[in-house]
Amino acid sequence: MSGIVDFLFWVFAVAAVVTGWLVFRTDSMVRAAYWLMASFVAVGAILVTLDAQFLGLILILMMAGEMTIMAIFMVMYMMNPAGLNPMTMVHQHRTAAVAGAGAFVALALVGLLADFPDRPAPSGTDPTVDLGVELLGESMLVFESAGVALLAVMIGAIALVSKRGRYGDADEGSEEPILEKTE
Amino acid sequence: MSPAWAVALVGVLLMVSVYLVAVMETIFGLRVSGVRGYGRAWALPMSRAALLLSQRRSVTERPDAQAWALAPALLGGLGAVALTAIPLAAGVEVADVDAGIVLFGAALVQVMVAVFLHGWAANSLFPVLGAFRMAALALSVSIPFSLVVITTALPAESLSVGLIISSQESLWNVVRQPLGLPIYLITGLGFSFWAPLQLPDARDLSGGTSAEVSGAALLVWRVARASILVAVAAMGAAAFLGGYLGPWLPGWLWMAVKTFGLLAILVWSGHRIARPRMETAVKLGWTVLLPLALVDVFVSGALTL
């Protein structure tokens, strides 16, 4: 059994890296966003193989909405009508190459030199229960503050963009054109 | 269950259920048209499928060919994955996942990706509008959907669908959490973009994401869409109607009766309720279903304590 799990771990690890690389090899904003999602799905699958089922599945669940929203925002900001025209996903080649190589070397050094703890989890623990106790126990203040702050941001963003229509609510008509009365 | 058996079982179950959904769709369609005699309802879906198989595929200018071809496969695959999380009878679990209900939710939310890609890849106006509609629709229904689904885990004190079913031995969740099933069915219609919430593929967009699709590809897309509806109904039966629990009849038969009962309600509503406008659907999700789903969570949580 553990042989299959090890094999799947490597399959998903390679998939995460390859799909992450493909993000920069495509010419479509939507493809780039969904290659990134595929990379995150592979990371979620790795978490599942590491016995963190809940965390892995919730990562896969969250990424669908997040990457779709990201794709739509990219299309909106690029002023590319509907985003259907091909466009390059990379720019500033030299800076990007230096930054990428530097980040790779730094992370590889951390991976090779850091002293990782070797504490196998005691068998019989349920990671989901541990996570719930952590979120609503010791770390409750931190997580709840972050949650309430994010909720406030969401409500604020909706309040900023929601518009009332010509005849009332947004679903009841278009906005009245701005007409200035000239003398 | 061994993987080979699981794949075969899920495949056969989906094929049979999708065919029965098509039959139901035809019967309700004939009924609202005032046509008598439903005998041909069994053959009509097959002849329609044969017609689609014999049509040629339409092509657009510079489509994203890979995503266009793979989006229906992704959609059907998500229906199959969602179905694996649901025990079909006592002890008959395709995949015994501890966090089964999260697996189901993850598969359903990814439907948004499949439909978005399907609309996007055609490189054409109406399909891409359908794709944007799917994003708005799925985001509006996904939070109430997740809330009512996760609320069924409260009495069971577990995310496993098997334990959620066995927690309903004394009382079904449809009684214990009366807000749950109606919200679940409405949002489930949204996720399977089935009438009356077929907004991404609606007629006012000439078919939306499938406006440029014809022939076998359209058949695969419709079958995949129906498989999502089947998974939604099966989970509705398991999470709210006690799944395979019931007297006299064997468990798998109870599960089938409940699933097809819910499917009949869903398909019937598509023929009876008018399609809302996009704005109305989004407003329904955020200002009606979401607060009601929160009430469901808080009341059920308080009762569980």
Interface residues (C-beta under 8 A of the other chain):
Chain A: S28 V30 R31 Y34 M37 Q53 F54 L57 I58 I60 L61 A64 G65 M67 T68 I69 A71 I72 A82 L84 D126 T128 D169 A170 D171
Chain B: D64 A67 V97 D98 A99 V102 L103 G105 A106 V109 Q110 M112 V113 F116 L117 W120 N123 L125 V128 F132 A135 A138 L139 S142 L159 R277 E279 T280 V282 K283
